[in-house]
Amino acid sequence: MLNDQDAEQSIYSATVLVRRFVGCEISARSFVESYGNFYYYEALDGHEASSALNPAELAKLKFAVELHRRIQEEVVNALVLDSPLSAEALKAAGRLLEPDARAHAQSICADVGLDALLASMSVEQDAGRIAP
């Protein structure tokens, strides 16, 4: 299992990164390069029992986990950074260009209450762990 403190720090850092993306502080490319497939990599979906959050930590971080599930599935997985296809073709295929991805991420963050979520997390911001 993940160490509770490390898991919370990792989730906090990724959440700050999401805030930087939705706040237009970083480009979609920088966001994806830094965020990667965070939700899957950290096994927040529970796909690896050995690294899954323990039940108490999962309950504590359930809103953050939900934020990252939605960011991963609805934004990162759908985002297209470079494509020879037209914007219309990409949209028809359910893909998102940077402006649409950012707008959708902003909507998700509003649904979840991003600022309140960050305030509720009990770790201090560690700028060294948050990639630009």
Steps between C-alpha positions, in 0.01 A plus 500: 500500500602857449638681800215732605718810517665430164164430338350822632806702394491348154127569462543852636782576255299366207198703613710816508617414149136473388434842655795645307360356176145626551637838610687534167839503675630212288424366153318176434827349378680591823206372700493162326878464516494563875171329585551200273246235585503586870168336586606168349866520602411550866240221473229733629253283310600208724635288214800391707411373844859529618512875435138596558417751769392349829125540566537779758726707272274432203200632695698808604611572142188384314424843351859542382498150353175582319651823366798310361282224355301759307807699394665179376198348325328813370793731427839330476372192316309717251759775448672527162811716488615444142288357224477538126122464528264795498350634820159385377622144441662488842188629672287248310729228636451628856847648527584835660730774381680709762234773544221245535709281733575797723135607504387148587763473775378834637146363507612186683692709753194718558286187554747360752584831669873502430603777740303351789644159417857632514426685824369178655817307428735501796834520321707806434572594141836361394594708196793271431265210424272698271641503151455816291 
